[in-house]
Amino acid sequence: MTRVLTQDDHRHIAAAITAAEAGTSGEIYCVVSHAVASYRWIPVTLGAVAVLLTPVLIGLLAPGLLHASLFGADWSSGNFSQADMASSLRRGLLTLSLIQIAVFAVVMALSWPQRVRLWFAPPPMRRHKVMLAARSQFLAQGLQQTADRTGLLLFIAMAERQAVLIADDGIDAKVEQQVWDDTIAGLTEAAATGRLAEGLVTAIAQCGNLLAQHFPPESQPRNQLPNRVVEL
């Protein structure tokens, strides 16, 4: 798996998390995912649709194609007999079947690259899958078990080109949604211009300031989660 972040990026982000958490009892966690789903059903679906449309398109654009045999034609009398008609029908059906198989294979091959699969995946589905993956990571890392419910997750899906911020109930109830939206907007803009590490460091600092305003550091600080960014 090709890494999105360099070792230096990892160190800078870990340092940013440590600095942000120094002023608060809250916890910040970062996850960068290459892709949250494979979308392999897309090529199969496109191939199936193409196969279903093939007879219609042939009938409209090239009806004579079905009268041509891919294996040559038998001799026939001037007046077609029932056997001649049956033979012609078989050849036409076989020709159509082979064309449909070829169409399915070509469409599958053309739509298999990940970029094409993502392009055909409906945007609401991509957003839904990214949100499900982010929530799964939030629970898997135990962010819902932090003291005072102040866990916060920054989740970036590179293939889907989306970022999600999930804040636990303790901090989410005290911060307006627009503030979170502005933080994510800055992160996605940085990621879109190839500055993912810089965008994460900035977002972490912003989140740390918000946490510090409502949840100051404890008298005996404790780090409940490792200060790092995880690449999936």
Secondary structure, 3 states (H helix, E strand, C coil): CCCCCCHHHHHHHHHHHHHHHCCCCCEEEEEEECCCCCCCHHHHHHHHHHHHHHHHHHHHHCHHHHHCCCCCCCCCCCCCCHHHHHHHHHHHHHHHHHHHHHHHHHHHHHHCCHHHHHHHCCHHHHHHHHHHHHHHHHHHCCHHHCHHHCEEEEEEECCCCEEEEEECHHHHCCCCHHHHHHHHHHHHHHHHCCCHHHHHHHHHHHHHHHHHHHCCCCCCCCCCCCCCEEEC
